[in-house]
């Protein structure tokens, strides 16, 4: 199992090394426009996107807290049995 996992990880990382490198020019540093963000801000949808991201993050955090409490409870019961 570990062997296949290692092979899978090596295969997945090989794609990151095979991507084309685009040189960064001075005009890239001067560019302060983000067309997608500007369009979302104009339409008022940037707030919807921010809200969805916050809901996902809060849900993930809540899930982690619940799982941590369950694990703590199981650990306590195992300690009491021993």
C-alpha positions, 0 to 999 in steps of 0.5 A, a space after each residue: 500500500 505504501 509503495 502505491 501511495 509513493 508512486 502516486 505521489 511521485 506521479 502527481 508531483 511530476 506534473 508540477 515540474 513539467 509546466 511551462 515557465 512564463 517569464 515575469 516582466 516589469 509590466 507584470 509588476 505595474 499591473 494593478 487590474 484584476 478583471 474578474 474581481 472588478 467584474 464581480 465587484 461591479 455586479 455585487 457578486 463578490 459579496 456572495 463569493 466571500 459569503 460562500 467561502 466563509 460558510 465553507 470555512 466555518 463549516 469545516 471548522 465546526 466539523 473539526 471541533 465536533 470530530 475533536 470532541 468525539 475523539 476526546 470522548 473515545 479516548 476517555 472511555 478507552 482510558 477508563 477501560 484500562 
